[in-house]
Amino acid sequence: QVQLVESGGGLVQTGGSLRLSCAASGRTSTNFVMGWFRRAPGKAREFVAGFTWDDTATYASEALKGRFTISEDNAKNTMYLQMNSPKPEDTAVYCCAGAEKVAGATTWRYWGRGAQVSVCS
């Protein structure tokens, strides 16, 4: 099985920065893709950023792309989400997700337990 473990969450002030990490273990390979989702209080879980089947970084919106940066370290099987100047509305539980690579589509099958990110003014 694949296991995903998030780390790096916590409290951050508006204008600060935070980096989330997601370490993958198990049957991961070059055919494995990872991404980030989040669930804010009172809202449904939404996609934040991730890597597509062709290893291209994608973001939920241009606004997020300007503040968040997704990256990966294949040698460590670890994915990162750099959050620069987060806003209070970014407060949420951030979950790492994984899937097998398939051309043109991604079915998120594996999930981490989540990491709380709280942004205060």
Backbone as CSV, one residue per row, in Angstrom:
resi,resn,N_x,N_y,N_z,CA_x,CA_y,CA_z,C_x,C_y,C_z
1,GLN,0.827,-1.185,0.000,0.000,0.000,0.000,0.872,1.251,0.000
2,VAL,0.259,2.360,-0.354,0.920,3.651,-0.350,0.507,4.408,0.900
3,GLN,1.485,4.973,1.582,1.221,5.800,2.747,1.699,7.222,2.488
4,LEU,0.890,8.185,2.866,1.213,9.591,2.695,1.153,10.273,4.053
5,VAL,2.197,11.012,4.396,2.277,11.685,5.683,2.634,13.147,5.471
6,GLU,1.746,14.031,5.918,1.981,15.465,5.818,2.728,15.971,7.047
7,SER,3.454,17.050,6.861,4.132,17.717,7.963,4.347,19.180,7.591
8,GLY,4.655,19.981,8.587,4.951,21.385,8.347,3.798,22.334,8.581
9,GLY,2.644,21.823,8.960,1.520,22.689,9.232,1.701,23.448,10.530
10,GLY,0.808,24.397,10.750,0.878,25.177,11.965,0.241,26.533,11.796
11,LEU,0.591,27.426,12.690,0.056,28.780,12.693,1.023,29.723,11.994
12,VAL,0.500,30.537,11.106,1.318,31.502,10.387,0.557,32.815,10.281
13,GLN,1.266,33.909,10.364,0.651,35.219,10.239,0.516,35.628,8.776
14,THR,-0.454,36.459,8.513,-0.598,37.027,7.178,0.697,37.735,6.781
15,GLY,1.188,37.429,5.606,2.446,37.995,5.155,3.643,37.129,5.442
16,GLY,3.439,36.076,6.211,4.510,35.147,6.506,4.609,34.074,5.447
17,SER,5.205,32.970,5.805,5.347,31.860,4.872,5.343,30.548,5.623
18,LEU,5.034,29.506,4.892,4.949,28.175,5.468,5.192,27.160,4.359
19,ARG,5.835,26.067,4.689,6.048,25.011,3.709,5.527,23.695,4.240
20,LEU,4.619,23.109,3.487,4.089,21.801,3.810,4.874,20.732,3.070
21,SER,5.010,19.588,3.706,5.686,18.458,3.090,4.768,17.252,3.102
22,CYS,4.907,16.420,2.104,4.174,15.173,2.032,5.147,14.078,1.640
23,ALA,5.399,13.177,2.562,6.306,12.065,2.317,5.512,10.827,1.933
24,ALA,5.882,10.232,0.828,5.198,9.048,0.331,6.073,7.814,0.523
25,SER,5.446,6.732,0.898,6.145,5.464,1.042,5.237,4.348,0.559
26,GLY,5.833,3.204,0.314,5.071,2.079,-0.184,5.419,1.788,-1.629
27,ARG,4.405,1.582,-2.431,4.608,1.192,-3.823,4.626,2.400,-4.768
28,THR,5.278,3.458,-4.343,5.413,4.622,-5.204,6.473,4.352,-6.265
29,SER,6.337,5.013,-7.382,7.257,4.855,-8.485,7.167,6.078,-9.382
30,THR,7.833,6.017,-10.521,7.748,7.105,-11.488,6.354,7.217,-12.091
31,ASN,5.537,6.219,-11.871,4.168,6.241,-12.352,3.185,6.707,-11.282
32,PHE,3.672,7.433,-10.304,2.876,7.920,-9.193,2.874,9.441,-9.208
33,VAL,1.703,10.027,-9.057,1.568,11.474,-9.072,0.942,11.933,-7.760
34,MET,1.293,13.136,-7.316,0.826,13.640,-6.038,0.269,15.055,-6.179
35,GLY,-0.609,15.409,-5.260,-1.198,16.733,-5.261,-1.694,17.119,-3.881
36,TRP,-2.131,18.362,-3.772,-2.618,18.908,-2.503,-4.087,19.294,-2.610
37,PHE,-4.844,18.947,-1.584,-6.223,19.375,-1.427,-6.360,20.058,-0.073
38,ARG,-7.452,20.787,0.115,-7.696,21.409,1.404,-9.194,21.479,1.678
39,ARG,-9.513,21.507,2.958,-10.888,21.673,3.380,-10.937,22.736,4.473
40,ALA,-11.578,23.839,4.157,-11.757,24.926,5.112,-13.037,24.694,5.906
41,PRO,-13.138,25.284,7.094,-14.358,25.123,7.891,-15.599,25.550,7.123
42,GLY,-16.587,24.681,7.089,-17.832,24.979,6.411,-17.782,24.866,4.900
43,LYS,-16.684,24.397,4.356,-16.554,24.272,2.916,-16.188,22.844,2.525
44,ALA,-16.435,22.525,1.276,-16.080,21.217,0.757,-14.593,21.163,0.426
45,ARG,-14.077,19.963,0.365,-12.684,19.789,0.006,-12.459,20.254,-1.431
46,GLU,-11.367,20.952,-1.649,-11.071,21.483,-2.963,-9.617,21.224,-3.336
47,PHE,-9.382,21.163,-4.616,-8.049,20.986,-5.143,-7.248,22.268,-4.988
48,VAL,-5.986,22.143,-4.615,-5.110,23.295,-4.449,-4.056,23.326,-5.556
49,ALA,-3.262,22.289,-5.636,-2.202,22.196,-6.634,-1.735,20.759,-6.719
50,GLY,-1.186,20.401,-7.843,-0.693,19.052,-8.002,0.030,18.873,-9.322
51,PHE,0.547,17.685,-9.509,1.246,17.342,-10.734,0.351,16.478,-11.602
52,THR,0.288,16.827,-12.869,-0.529,16.074,-13.812,0.208,14.828,-14.285
53,TRP,-0.458,14.075,-15.138,0.108,12.824,-15.642,1.409,13.041,-16.399
54,ASP,1.591,14.221,-16.989,2.820,14.520,-17.720,3.820,15.293,-16.865
55,ASP,3.642,15.269,-15.544,4.546,15.877,-14.570,4.562,17.399,-14.637
56,THR,3.467,17.986,-15.073,3.330,19.426,-15.115,2.621,19.918,-13.860
57,ALA,3.189,20.929,-13.212,2.572,21.495,-12.019,1.358,22.324,-12.413
58,THR,0.251,22.085,-11.741,-0.971,22.825,-11.997,-1.505,23.399,-10.696
59,TYR,-2.278,24.479,-10.814,-2.825,25.158,-9.662,-4.313,25.399,-9.870
60,ALA,-5.030,25.505,-8.761,-6.475,25.675,-8.847,-6.865,27.007,-9.483
61,SER,-6.029,28.019,-9.336,-6.310,29.334,-9.892,-5.015,30.101,-10.079
62,GLU,-5.093,31.162,-10.866,-3.922,32.006,-11.064,-3.550,32.727,-9.771
63,ALA,-4.547,33.052,-8.966,-4.281,33.715,-7.699,-3.470,32.815,-6.772
64,LEU,-3.833,31.550,-6.715,-3.076,30.604,-5.903,-1.678,30.397,-6.468
65,LYS,-1.585,30.339,-7.779,-0.288,30.142,-8.422,0.681,31.266,-8.075
66,GLY,0.166,32.448,-7.864,1.017,33.573,-7.523,1.548,33.536,-6.103
67,ARG,0.905,32.784,-5.227,1.298,32.731,-3.822,1.822,31.376,-3.389
68,PHE,1.361,30.322,-4.033,1.763,28.968,-3.672,2.675,28.391,-4.745
69,THR,3.602,27.563,-4.331,4.488,26.883,-5.260,4.589,25.415,-4.870
70,ILE,4.303,24.553,-5.814,4.408,23.123,-5.571,5.718,22.612,-6.162
71,SER,6.344,21.700,-5.475,7.593,21.124,-5.939,7.708,19.703,-5.409
72,GLU,8.707,18.993,-5.876,8.895,17.621,-5.436,10.368,17.248,-5.432
73,ASP,10.697,16.312,-4.577,12.030,15.737,-4.504,11.854,14.249,-4.740
74,ASN,12.099,13.820,-5.961,11.854,12.434,-6.320,12.737,11.464,-5.537
75,ALA,13.953,11.881,-5.221,14.855,11.018,-4.470,14.306,10.711,-3.082
76,LYS,13.553,11.645,-2.517,12.979,11.470,-1.185,11.505,11.075,-1.227
77,ASN,10.953,10.974,-2.425,9.526,10.705,-2.578,8.699,11.688,-1.753
78,THR,9.058,12.949,-1.859,8.435,13.990,-1.061,7.955,15.131,-1.942
79,MET,6.767,15.615,-1.651,6.186,16.754,-2.346,6.055,17.909,-1.366
80,TYR,6.217,19.125,-1.865,6.167,20.304,-1.020,5.144,21.303,-1.545
81,LEU,4.610,22.076,-0.636,3.766,23.202,-0.991,4.279,24.413,-0.232
82,GLN,4.912,25.321,-0.953,5.406,26.551,-0.364,4.296,27.583,-0.397
83,MET,3.935,28.082,0.766,2.859,29.050,0.893,3.461,30.396,1.283
84,ASN,3.440,31.328,0.361,3.943,32.669,0.604,2.777,33.632,0.755
85,SER,2.869,34.481,1.748,1.826,35.470,2.042,0.441,34.842,2.093
86,PRO,0.249,33.826,2.905,-1.074,33.217,3.006,-2.083,34.188,3.590
87,LYS,-3.344,33.965,3.263,-4.438,34.798,3.719,-5.292,34.022,4.709
88,PRO,-6.071,34.726,5.522,-6.945,34.022,6.468,-7.844,32.988,5.794
89,GLU,-8.285,33.258,4.575,-9.131,32.311,3.867,-8.384,31.053,3.431
90,ASP,-7.067,31.050,3.580,-6.282,29.856,3.302,-6.278,28.890,4.476
91,THR,-6.840,29.309,5.597,-6.933,28.442,6.761,-7.743,27.199,6.412
92,ALA,-7.148,26.041,6.611,-7.809,24.795,6.250,-6.943,23.623,6.689
93,VAL,-7.517,22.452,6.585,-6.750,21.230,6.718,-6.264,20.849,5.326
94,TYR,-4.975,20.765,5.160,-4.386,20.446,3.871,-4.030,18.971,3.823
95,CYS,-4.502,18.294,2.801,-4.297,16.864,2.659,-3.486,16.558,1.414
96,CYS,-2.566,15.658,1.563,-1.788,15.153,0.444,-2.547,14.010,-0.208
97,ALA,-2.538,13.976,-1.518,-3.215,12.925,-2.258,-2.286,12.328,-3.298
98,GLY,-2.504,11.071,-3.603,-1.696,10.390,-4.595,-2.547,9.558,-5.535
99,ALA,-1.996,9.296,-6.708,-2.707,8.518,-7.709,-1.717,7.904,-8.682
100,GLU,-2.154,6.850,-9.331,-1.362,6.289,-10.414,-1.478,7.199,-11.629
101,LYS,-0.383,7.355,-12.339,-0.388,8.190,-13.532,-1.147,7.511,-14.658
102,VAL,-2.082,8.231,-15.211,-2.788,7.802,-16.410,-2.913,9.015,-17.313
103,ALA,-2.696,8.822,-18.578,-2.733,9.925,-19.526,-4.107,10.568,-19.566
104,GLY,-4.148,11.868,-19.340,-5.377,12.628,-19.484,-6.334,12.634,-18.314
105,ALA,-6.044,11.879,-17.275,-6.953,11.822,-16.132,-6.200,11.430,-14.869
106,THR,-6.739,11.861,-13.724,-6.171,11.516,-12.428,-7.286,11.102,-11.483
107,THR,-7.178,9.918,-10.938,-8.092,9.447,-9.911,-7.328,9.395,-8.598
108,TRP,-7.652,10.337,-7.720,-6.951,10.411,-6.433,-7.410,9.263,-5.549
109,ARG,-6.519,8.369,-5.259,-6.840,7.136,-4.552,-6.291,7.102,-3.135
110,TYR,-5.131,7.704,-2.919,-4.463,7.644,-1.630,-4.484,9.012,-0.966
111,TRP,-4.698,9.003,0.343,-4.843,10.258,1.078,-4.074,10.234,2.384
112,GLY,-3.459,11.358,2.720,-2.855,11.519,4.022,-3.901,11.939,5.037
113,ARG,-3.519,11.999,6.286,-4.455,12.358,7.354,-4.713,13.851,7.426
114,GLY,-3.850,14.664,6.861,-4.045,16.094,6.829,-3.159,16.851,7.796
115,ALA,-2.919,18.101,7.476,-2.148,19.006,8.322,-2.889,20.329,8.425
116,GLN,-3.087,20.792,9.637,-3.802,22.039,9.856,-2.908,23.228,9.571
117,VAL,-3.423,24.159,8.788,-2.765,25.435,8.543,-3.722,26.536,8.978
118,SER,-3.300,27.343,9.924,-4.124,28.437,10.424,-3.415,29.753,10.163
119,VAL,-4.096,30.640,9.467,-3.539,31.939,9.114,-4.263,33.012,9.910
120,CYS,-3.516,33.787,10.652,-4.101,34.850,11.455,-3.601,36.201,10.965
121,SER,-4.399,37.215,11.218,-4.046,38.559,10.794,-2.968,39.146,11.664
